[in-house]
């Protein structure tokens, strides 16, 4: 029987503190997490490490629902963490559950 591990929802700050088409880096017990806000006010969270060369995705460029690594310009889906475009299938960065409650960002950590 598989037991589902319950998530611990951790408040990491105000949603408004993440700039449009930008990111905020959050240090957690699991490592650094990048929280992104799209131009359409959608929020996503991924581990802040490109699987290619370890670049800080929080310093990348947000375009639509994708993030471009600042080191080598690989693009990743903010929804799935998978590499997209020319680099599709070459790697992924883990996504992190996120929700907004009372204008606060909550990350689902294990």
N, CA, C and O atoms as CSV, one atom per row, in Angstrom:
chain,resi,resn,atom,element,x,y,z
A,1,UNK,N,N,0.848,-1.175,0.000
A,1,UNK,CA,C,0.000,0.000,0.000
A,1,UNK,C,C,0.894,1.238,0.000
A,1,UNK,O,O,1.826,1.323,0.799
A,2,UNK,N,N,0.621,2.203,-0.891
A,2,UNK,CA,C,1.375,3.449,-0.958
A,2,UNK,C,C,0.729,4.495,-0.071
A,2,UNK,O,O,-0.464,4.776,-0.188
A,3,UNK,N,N,1.507,5.054,0.796
A,3,UNK,CA,C,1.009,6.130,1.646
A,3,UNK,C,C,1.378,7.459,0.997
A,3,UNK,O,O,2.513,7.649,0.560
A,4,UNK,N,N,0.435,8.358,0.936
A,4,UNK,CA,C,0.695,9.679,0.385
A,4,UNK,C,C,1.286,10.550,1.475
A,4,UNK,O,O,0.744,10.644,2.577
A,5,UNK,N,N,2.399,11.183,1.157
A,5,UNK,CA,C,3.038,12.080,2.115
A,5,UNK,C,C,2.312,13.415,2.079
A,5,UNK,O,O,2.173,14.025,1.018
A,6,UNK,N,N,1.856,13.862,3.224
A,6,UNK,CA,C,1.148,15.136,3.301
A,6,UNK,C,C,2.133,16.285,3.113
A,6,UNK,O,O,3.265,16.243,3.596
A,7,UNK,N,N,1.679,17.298,2.409
A,7,UNK,CA,C,2.504,18.480,2.218
A,7,UNK,C,C,2.390,19.398,3.422
A,7,UNK,O,O,1.330,19.513,4.038
A,8,UNK,N,N,3.480,20.036,3.741
A,8,UNK,CA,C,3.503,21.070,4.764
A,8,UNK,C,C,3.500,22.393,4.003
A,8,UNK,O,O,4.453,22.688,3.281
A,9,UNK,N,N,2.454,23.186,4.152
A,9,UNK,CA,C,2.346,24.457,3.440
A,9,UNK,C,C,3.076,25.540,4.226
A,9,UNK,O,O,2.738,25.830,5.374
A,10,UNK,N,N,4.079,26.128,3.587
A,10,UNK,CA,C,4.947,27.106,4.238
A,10,UNK,C,C,4.755,28.469,3.582
A,10,UNK,O,O,4.879,28.607,2.365
A,11,UNK,N,N,4.451,29.471,4.400
A,11,UNK,CA,C,4.308,30.855,3.930
A,11,UNK,C,C,5.702,31.415,3.656
A,11,UNK,O,O,6.551,31.456,4.547
A,12,UNK,N,N,5.931,31.848,2.405
A,12,UNK,CA,C,7.249,32.371,2.045
A,12,UNK,C,C,7.225,33.846,1.659
A,12,UNK,O,O,8.231,34.382,1.194
A,13,UNK,N,N,6.083,34.504,1.849
A,13,UNK,CA,C,6.047,35.943,1.597
A,13,UNK,C,C,4.813,36.398,0.860
A,13,UNK,O,O,3.948,35.605,0.489
A,14,UNK,N,N,4.758,37.708,0.657
A,14,UNK,CA,C,3.628,38.329,-0.018
A,14,UNK,C,C,3.713,38.105,-1.520
A,14,UNK,O,O,4.784,38.224,-2.115
A,15,UNK,N,N,2.585,37.782,-2.124
A,15,UNK,CA,C,2.551,37.552,-3.570
A,15,UNK,C,C,2.992,38.794,-4.334
A,15,UNK,O,O,3.645,38.681,-5.371
A,16,UNK,N,N,2.654,39.951,-3.846
A,16,UNK,CA,C,2.998,41.196,-4.538
A,16,UNK,C,C,4.508,41.449,-4.581
A,16,UNK,O,O,4.977,42.250,-5.390
A,17,UNK,N,N,5.264,40.777,-3.722
A,17,UNK,CA,C,6.722,40.966,-3.699
A,17,UNK,C,C,7.437,40.305,-4.877
A,17,UNK,O,O,8.618,40.562,-5.111
A,18,UNK,N,N,6.729,39.460,-5.612
A,18,UNK,CA,C,7.316,38.843,-6.808
A,18,UNK,C,C,6.944,39.741,-7.991
A,18,UNK,O,O,5.759,39.926,-8.267
A,19,UNK,N,N,7.929,40.298,-8.690
A,19,UNK,CA,C,7.614,41.221,-9.789
A,19,UNK,C,C,6.969,40.514,-10.981
A,19,UNK,O,O,7.197,39.327,-11.213
A,20,UNK,N,N,6.150,41.274,-11.741
A,20,UNK,CA,C,5.600,40.736,-12.989
A,20,UNK,C,C,6.747,40.299,-13.884
A,20,UNK,O,O,7.742,41.011,-14.020
A,21,UNK,N,N,6.609,39.135,-14.492
A,21,UNK,CA,C,7.624,38.546,-15.363
A,21,UNK,C,C,8.970,38.451,-14.662
A,21,UNK,O,O,10.023,38.648,-15.269
A,22,UNK,N,N,8.912,38.143,-13.365
A,22,UNK,CA,C,10.132,38.035,-12.583
A,22,UNK,C,C,10.062,36.904,-11.586
A,22,UNK,O,O,9.154,36.074,-11.616
A,23,UNK,N,N,11.041,36.890,-10.703
A,23,UNK,CA,C,11.147,35.796,-9.741
A,23,UNK,C,C,11.647,36.280,-8.404
A,23,UNK,O,O,12.172,37.385,-8.272
A,24,UNK,N,N,11.473,35.433,-7.426
A,24,UNK,CA,C,12.016,35.630,-6.087
A,24,UNK,C,C,12.594,34.296,-5.650
A,24,UNK,O,O,11.940,33.260,-5.772
A,25,UNK,N,N,13.811,34.318,-5.143
A,25,UNK,CA,C,14.476,33.105,-4.657
A,25,UNK,C,C,14.141,32.924,-3.182
A,25,UNK,O,O,14.214,33.867,-2.394
A,26,UNK,N,N,13.772,31.692,-2.822
A,26,UNK,CA,C,13.398,31.369,-1.449
A,26,UNK,C,C,14.272,30.212,-0.983
A,26,UNK,O,O,14.340,29.180,-1.650
A,27,UNK,N,N,14.929,30.370,0.138
A,27,UNK,CA,C,15.728,29.284,0.722
A,27,UNK,C,C,14.826,28.439,1.615
A,27,UNK,O,O,14.108,28.960,2.469
A,28,UNK,N,N,14.877,27.120,1.401
A,28,UNK,CA,C,14.078,26.193,2.197
A,28,UNK,C,C,14.961,25.039,2.653
A,28,UNK,O,O,16.120,24.939,2.250
A,29,UNK,N,N,14.415,24.176,3.488
A,29,UNK,CA,C,15.139,22.977,3.913
A,29,UNK,C,C,15.425,22.044,2.735
A,29,UNK,O,O,16.340,21.223,2.798
A,30,UNK,N,N,14.642,22.171,1.664
A,30,UNK,CA,C,14.833,21.342,0.472
A,30,UNK,C,C,15.844,21.952,-0.503
A,30,UNK,O,O,16.222,21.315,-1.486
A,31,UNK,N,N,16.272,23.160,-0.236
A,31,UNK,CA,C,17.162,23.888,-1.135
A,31,UNK,C,C,16.485,25.146,-1.650
A,31,UNK,O,O,15.375,25.479,-1.234
A,32,UNK,N,N,17.154,25.839,-2.550
A,32,UNK,CA,C,16.620,27.090,-3.095
A,32,UNK,C,C,15.477,26.794,-4.071
A,32,UNK,O,O,15.564,25.901,-4.914
A,33,UNK,N,N,14.420,27.566,-3.928
A,33,UNK,CA,C,13.254,27.458,-4.800
A,33,UNK,C,C,13.032,28.819,-5.444
A,33,UNK,O,O,13.119,29.849,-4.777
A,34,UNK,N,N,12.746,28.820,-6.742
A,34,UNK,CA,C,12.441,30.040,-7.476
A,34,UNK,C,C,10.924,30.151,-7.620
A,34,UNK,O,O,10.271,29.240,-8.129
A,35,UNK,N,N,10.374,31.276,-7.167
A,35,UNK,CA,C,8.946,31.545,-7.293
A,35,UNK,C,C,8.792,32.586,-8.396
A,35,UNK,O,O,9.402,33.653,-8.334
A,36,UNK,N,N,7.981,32.278,-9.403
A,36,UNK,CA,C,7.808,33.138,-10.570
A,36,UNK,C,C,6.403,33.702,-10.638
A,36,UNK,O,O,5.438,33.096,-10.172
A,37,UNK,N,N,6.316,34.897,-11.243
A,37,UNK,CA,C,5.023,35.539,-11.520
A,37,UNK,C,C,5.020,35.930,-12.990
A,37,UNK,O,O,5.912,36.638,-13.458
A,38,UNK,N,N,4.015,35.466,-13.709
A,38,UNK,CA,C,3.919,35.790,-15.126
A,38,UNK,C,C,3.252,37.148,-15.311
A,38,UNK,O,O,2.733,37.733,-14.360
A,39,UNK,N,N,3.271,37.638,-16.537
A,39,UNK,CA,C,2.624,38.906,-16.852
A,39,UNK,C,C,1.119,38.819,-16.582
A,39,UNK,O,O,0.474,39.839,-16.339
A,40,UNK,N,N,0.552,37.596,-16.623
A,40,UNK,CA,C,-0.877,37.392,-16.361
A,40,UNK,C,C,-1.180,37.093,-14.892
A,40,UNK,O,O,-2.265,36.613,-14.563
A,41,UNK,N,N,-0.217,37.380,-14.010
A,41,UNK,CA,C,-0.373,37.159,-12.565
A,41,UNK,C,C,-0.573,35.697,-12.189
A,41,UNK,O,O,-1.287,35.397,-11.232
A,42,UNK,N,N,0.045,34.791,-12.925
A,42,UNK,CA,C,0.070,33.382,-12.552
A,42,UNK,C,C,1.377,33.140,-11.804
A,42,UNK,O,O,2.417,33.697,-12.156
A,43,UNK,N,N,1.315,32.308,-10.772
A,43,UNK,CA,C,2.482,32.024,-9.946
A,43,UNK,C,C,2.889,30.564,-10.104
A,43,UNK,O,O,2.041,29.676,-10.180
A,44,UNK,N,N,4.197,30.329,-10.154
A,44,UNK,CA,C,4.753,28.989,-10.275
A,44,UNK,C,C,6.001,28.901,-9.407
A,44,UNK,O,O,6.617,29.917,-9.088
A,45,UNK,N,N,6.368,27.688,-9.030
A,45,UNK,CA,C,7.594,27.487,-8.260
A,45,UNK,C,C,8.320,26.253,-8.786
A,45,UNK,O,O,7.708,25.215,-9.040
A,46,UNK,N,N,9.634,26.387,-8.944
A,46,UNK,CA,C,10.496,25.274,-9.359
A,46,UNK,C,C,11.764,25.333,-8.518
A,46,UNK,O,O,12.098,26.366,-7.937
A,47,UNK,N,N,12.453,24.222,-8.466
A,47,UNK,CA,C,13.756,24.236,-7.810
A,47,UNK,C,C,14.652,25.189,-8.603
A,47,UNK,O,O,14.624,25.196,-9.834
A,48,UNK,N,N,15.438,25.981,-7.901
A,48,UNK,CA,C,16.214,27.062,-8.528
A,48,UNK,C,C,17.551,26.557,-9.060
A,48,UNK,O,O,18.611,27.071,-8.703
A,49,UNK,N,N,17.483,25.534,-9.925
A,49,UNK,CA,C,18.718,24.964,-10.452
A,49,UNK,C,C,18.461,24.341,-11.820
A,49,UNK,O,O,17.685,23.393,-11.947
A,50,UNK,N,N,19.110,24.876,-12.825
A,50,UNK,CA,C,19.009,24.325,-14.167
A,50,UNK,C,C,19.675,22.944,-14.178
A,50,UNK,O,O,20.784,22.800,-13.662
A,51,UNK,N,N,19.024,21.926,-14.753
A,51,UNK,CA,C,19.628,20.594,-14.769
A,51,UNK,C,C,20.834,20.488,-15.706
A,51,UNK,O,O,21.580,19.510,-15.646
A,52,UNK,N,N,21.024,21.465,-16.547
A,52,UNK,CA,C,22.124,21.423,-17.510
A,52,UNK,C,C,23.461,21.745,-16.850
A,52,UNK,O,O,24.375,20.921,-16.858
A,53,UNK,N,N,23.576,22.941,-16.279
A,53,UNK,CA,C,24.840,23.363,-15.657
A,53,UNK,C,C,24.632,23.982,-14.274
A,53,UNK,O,O,25.544,24.599,-13.724
A,54,UNK,N,N,23.438,23.817,-13.717
A,54,UNK,CA,C,23.184,24.300,-12.368
A,54,UNK,C,C,22.903,25.786,-12.252
A,54,UNK,O,O,22.960,26.336,-11.152
A,55,UNK,N,N,22.603,26.444,-13.354
A,55,UNK,CA,C,22.346,27.887,-13.326
A,55,UNK,C,C,21.143,28.242,-12.469
A,55,UNK,O,O,20.210,27.448,-12.345
A,56,UNK,N,N,21.159,29.439,-11.871
A,56,UNK,CA,C,20.041,29.895,-11.024
A,56,UNK,C,C,18.863,30.352,-11.883
A,56,UNK,O,O,18.898,31.444,-12.451
A,57,UNK,N,N,17.837,29.540,-11.981
A,57,UNK,CA,C,16.691,29.880,-12.816
A,57,UNK,C,C,15.993,31.153,-12.353
A,57,UNK,O,O,15.350,31.834,-13.151
A,58,UNK,N,N,16.117,31.477,-11.069
A,58,UNK,CA,C,15.500,32.708,-10.548
A,58,UNK,C,C,16.091,33.959,-11.190
A,58,UNK,O,O,15.500,35.035,-11.098
A,59,UNK,N,N,17.243,33.835,-11.837
A,59,UNK,CA,C,17.870,34.969,-12.517
A,59,UNK,C,C,17.600,34.950,-14.021
A,59,UNK,O,O,18.139,35.768,-14.766
A,60,UNK,N,N,16.762,34.010,-14.459
A,60,UNK,CA,C,16.454,33.884,-15.879
A,60,UNK,C,C,15.363,34.843,-16.316
A,60,UNK,O,O,14.862,35.648,-15.531
A,61,UNK,N,N,15.008,34.737,-17.588
A,61,UNK,CA,C,13.989,35.602,-18.178
A,61,UNK,C,C,12.688,34.817,-18.308
A,61,UNK,O,O,12.658,33.729,-18.884
A,62,UNK,N,N,11.604,35.392,-17.759
A,62,UNK,CA,C,10.283,34.787,-17.849
A,62,UNK,C,C,9.654,35.230,-19.166
A,62,UNK,O,O,9.583,36.422,-19.464
A,63,UNK,N,N,9.200,34.254,-19.949
A,63,UNK,CA,C,8.481,34.563,-21.185
A,63,UNK,C,C,7.283,33.635,-21.265
A,63,UNK,O,O,7.424,32.423,-21.421
A,64,UNK,N,N,6.107,34.225,-21.154
A,64,UNK,CA,C,4.886,33.419,-21.085
A,64,UNK,C,C,4.924,32.555,-19.842
A,64,UNK,O,O,5.113,33.054,-18.733
A,65,UNK,N,N,4.742,31.247,-20.030
A,65,UNK,CA,C,4.807,30.283,-18.921
A,65,UNK,C,C,6.103,29.494,-18.974
A,65,UNK,O,O,6.137,28.313,-18.629
A,66,UNK,N,N,7.167,30.155,-19.408
A,66,UNK,CA,C,8.485,29.526,-19.514
A,66,UNK,C,C,9.539,30.403,-18.849
A,66,UNK,O,O,9.361,31.610,-18.687
A,67,UNK,N,N,10.635,29.764,-18.471
A,67,UNK,CA,C,11.787,30.472,-17.920
A,67,UNK,C,C,13.013,30.068,-18.728
A,67,UNK,O,O,13.216,28.887,-19.009
A,68,UNK,N,N,13.833,31.055,-19.103
A,68,UNK,CA,C,15.080,30.783,-19.825
A,68,UNK,C,C,16.233,30.856,-18.841
A,68,UNK,O,O,16.380,31.843,-18.121
A,69,UNK,N,N,17.055,29.810,-18.808
A,69,UNK,CA,C,18.214,29.776,-17.919
A,69,UNK,C,C,19.165,30.914,-18.285
A,69,UNK,O,O,19.424,31.143,-19.467
A,70,UNK,N,N,19.689,31.630,-17.287
A,70,UNK,CA,C,20.591,32.746,-17.577
A,70,UNK,C,C,21.965,32.311,-18.084
A,70,UNK,O,O,22.692,33.126,-18.652
A,71,UNK,N,N,22.337,31.041,-17.892
A,71,UNK,CA,C,23.665,30.597,-18.319
A,71,UNK,C,C,23.710,30.133,-19.769
A,71,UNK,O,O,24.625,30.494,-20.509
A,72,UNK,N,N,22.723,29.332,-20.178
A,72,UNK,CA,C,22.788,28.733,-21.508
A,72,UNK,C,C,21.510,28.881,-22.306
A,72,UNK,O,O,21.381,28.302,-23.385
A,73,UNK,N,N,20.552,29.659,-21.786
A,73,UNK,CA,C,19.314,29.984,-22.487
A,73,UNK,C,C,18.395,28.784,-22.722
A,73,UNK,O,O,17.480,28.874,-23.540
A,74,UNK,N,N,18.614,27.661,-22.027
A,74,UNK,CA,C,17.641,26.572,-22.110
A,74,UNK,C,C,16.336,27.092,-21.536
A,74,UNK,O,O,16.350,27.841,-20.559
A,75,UNK,N,N,15.217,26.715,-22.118
A,75,UNK,CA,C,13.908,27.137,-21.620
A,75,UNK,C,C,13.185,25.964,-20.985
A,75,UNK,O,O,13.268,24.828,-21.451
A,76,UNK,N,N,12.473,26.268,-19.909
A,76,UNK,CA,C,11.727,25.265,-19.157
A,76,UNK,C,C,10.298,25.738,-18.954
A,76,UNK,O,O,10.040,26.926,-18.757
A,77,UNK,N,N,9.372,24.780,-19.005
A,77,UNK,CA,C,7.984,25.059,-18.696
A,77,UNK,C,C,7.853,25.307,-17.194
A,77,UNK,O,O,8.329,24.509,-16.387
A,78,UNK,N,N,7.213,26.404,-16.823
A,78,UNK,CA,C,6.977,26.659,-15.401
A,78,UNK,C,C,5.894,25.732,-14.861
A,78,UNK,O,O,5.809,25.507,-13.654
A,79,UNK,N,N,5.066,25.195,-15.755
A,79,UNK,CA,C,3.996,24.295,-15.336
A,79,UNK,C,C,4.504,22.887,-15.033
A,79,UNK,O,O,4.065,22.265,-14.066
A,80,UNK,N,N,5.431,22.382,-15.856
A,80,UNK,CA,C,5.885,20.999,-15.703
A,80,UNK,C,C,7.349,20.862,-15.293
A,80,UNK,O,O,7.757,19.813,-14.795
A,81,UNK,N,N,8.141,21.914,-15.499
A,81,UNK,CA,C,9.571,21.849,-15.228
A,81,UNK,C,C,10.373,21.251,-16.364
A,81,UNK,O,O,11.603,21.253,-16.311
A,82,UNK,N,N,9.709,20.735,-17.399
A,82,UNK,CA,C,10.368,20.086,-18.525
A,82,UNK,C,C,11.026,21.108,-19.450
A,82,UNK,O,O,10.511,22.208,-19.648
A,83,UNK,N,N,12.171,20.727,-20.012
A,83,UNK,CA,C,12.818,21.551,-21.033
A,83,UNK,C,C,11.903,21.617,-22.252
A,83,UNK,O,O,11.242,20.635,-22.590
A,84,UNK,N,N,11.864,22.774,-22.911
A,84,UNK,CA,C,11.000,22.968,-24.077
A,84,UNK,C,C,11.822,23.481,-25.252
A,84,UNK,O,O,12.994,23.830,-25.107
A,85,UNK,N,N,11.190,23.520,-26.409
A,85,UNK,CA,C,11.867,24.024,-27.599
A,85,UNK,C,C,12.942,23.065,-28.068
A,85,UNK,O,O,12.763,21.848,-28.032
A,86,UNK,N,N,14.064,23.623,-28.510
A,86,UNK,CA,C,15.166,22.823,-29.056
A,86,UNK,C,C,15.752,21.856,-28.030
A,86,UNK,O,O,16.376,20.864,-28.405
A,87,UNK,N,N,15.560,22.134,-26.741
A,87,UNK,CA,C,16.135,21.297,-25.689
A,87,UNK,C,C,15.128,20.330,-25.061
A,87,UNK,O,O,15.419,19.702,-24.043
A,88,UNK,N,N,13.956,20.213,-25.665
A,88,UNK,CA,C,12.922,19.311,-25.143
A,88,UNK,C,C,13.489,17.902,-24.975
A,88,UNK,O,O,14.208,17.396,-25.837
A,89,UNK,N,N,13.151,17.287,-23.855
A,89,UNK,CA,C,13.584,15.927,-23.581
A,89,UNK,C,C,14.972,15.805,-22.990
A,89,UNK,O,O,15.425,14.696,-22.707
A,90,UNK,N,N,15.658,16.923,-22.798
A,90,UNK,CA,C,17.037,16.872,-22.292
A,90,UNK,C,C,17.130,17.021,-20.775
A,90,UNK,O,O,18.217,16.886,-20.214
A,91,UNK,N,N,16.030,17.291,-20.111
A,91,UNK,CA,C,16.085,17.423,-18.662
A,91,UNK,C,C,14.895,18.197,-18.135
A,91,UNK,O,O,14.070,18.711,-18.891
A,92,UNK,N,N,14.833,18.264,-16.827
A,92,UNK,CA,C,13.767,19.035,-16.188
A,92,UNK,C,C,14.246,19.509,-14.826
A,92,UNK,O,O,15.214,18.999,-14.263
A,93,UNK,N,N,13.539,20.491,-14.327
A,93,UNK,CA,C,13.757,20.950,-12.965
A,93,UNK,C,C,12.468,20.654,-12.204
A,93,UNK,O,O,11.385,20.936,-12.716
A,94,UNK,N,N,12.550,20.101,-11.009
A,94,UNK,CA,C,11.327,19.753,-10.277
A,94,UNK,C,C,10.460,20.972,-9.974
A,94,UNK,O,O,10.960,22.030,-9.591
A,95,UNK,N,N,9.164,20.804,-10.153
A,95,UNK,CA,C,8.220,21.848,-9.770
A,95,UNK,C,C,7.888,21.693,-8.285
A,95,UNK,O,O,8.085,20.629,-7.698
A,96,UNK,N,N,7.388,22.760,-7.699
A,96,UNK,CA,C,7.031,22.774,-6.282
A,96,UNK,C,C,5.581,23.243,-6.185
A,96,UNK,O,O,5.231,24.271,-6.765
A,97,UNK,N,N,4.731,22.507,-5.461
A,97,UNK,CA,C,3.344,22.958,-5.305
A,97,UNK,C,C,3.289,24.361,-4.691
A,97,UNK,O,O,4.027,24.679,-3.759
A,98,UNK,N,N,2.405,25.182,-5.234
A,98,UNK,CA,C,2.274,26.565,-4.778
A,98,UNK,C,C,0.799,26.930,-4.772
A,98,UNK,O,O,0.037,26.512,-5.644
A,99,UNK,N,N,0.417,27.700,-3.794
A,99,UNK,CA,C,-0.926,28.281,-3.784
A,99,UNK,C,C,-0.850,29.667,-3.169
A,99,UNK,O,O,0.068,29.977,-2.409
A,100,UNK,N,N,-1.825,30.492,-3.507
A,100,UNK,CA,C,-1.914,31.845,-2.970
A,100,UNK,C,C,-3.131,31.885,-2.055
A,100,UNK,O,O,-4.239,31.539,-2.466
A,101,UNK,N,N,-2.919,32.311,-0.813
A,101,UNK,CA,C,-4.011,32.473,0.146
A,101,UNK,C,C,-3.845,33.816,0.841
A,101,UNK,O,O,-2.777,34.121,1.372
A,102,UNK,N,N,-4.886,34.601,0.834
A,102,UNK,CA,C,-4.854,35.920,1.483
A,102,UNK,C,C,-3.646,36.730,1.016
A,102,UNK,O,O,-2.982,37.401,1.805
A,103,UNK,N,N,-3.377,36.647,-0.301
A,103,UNK,CA,C,-2.290,37.392,-0.936
A,103,UNK,C,C,-0.901,36.984,-0.440
A,103,UNK,O,O,0.055,37.749,-0.568
A,104,UNK,N,N,-0.791,35.781,0.124
A,104,UNK,CA,C,0.473,35.220,0.600
A,104,UNK,C,C,0.802,33.997,-0.248
A,104,UNK,O,O,-0.094,33.272,-0.682
A,105,UNK,N,N,2.108,33.771,-0.481
A,105,UNK,CA,C,2.573,32.612,-1.244
A,105,UNK,C,C,2.834,31.469,-0.265
A,105,UNK,O,O,3.577,31.614,0.705
A,106,UNK,N,N,2.204,30.336,-0.545
A,106,UNK,CA,C,2.433,29.133,0.253
A,106,UNK,C,C,3.040,28.069,-0.649
A,106,UNK,O,O,2.513,27.781,-1.724
A,107,UNK,N,N,4.145,27.490,-0.211
A,107,UNK,CA,C,4.794,26.405,-0.934
A,107,UNK,C,C,4.494,25.097,-0.225
A,107,UNK,O,O,4.548,25.011,1.001
A,108,UNK,N,N,4.177,24.079,-1.017
A,108,UNK,CA,C,3.926,22.747,-0.466
A,108,UNK,C,C,5.221,21.962,-0.390
A,108,UNK,O,O,5.721,21.472,-1.403
A,109,UNK,N,N,5.754,21.846,0.796
A,109,UNK,CA,C,7.042,21.158,1.013
A,109,UNK,C,C,6.793,19.855,1.749
A,109,UNK,O,O,5.837,19.745,2.517
A,110,UNK,N,N,7.637,18.878,1.521
A,110,UNK,CA,C,7.512,17.568,2.178
A,110,UNK,C,C,8.367,17.519,3.404
A,110,UNK,O,O,8.398,16.500,4.095
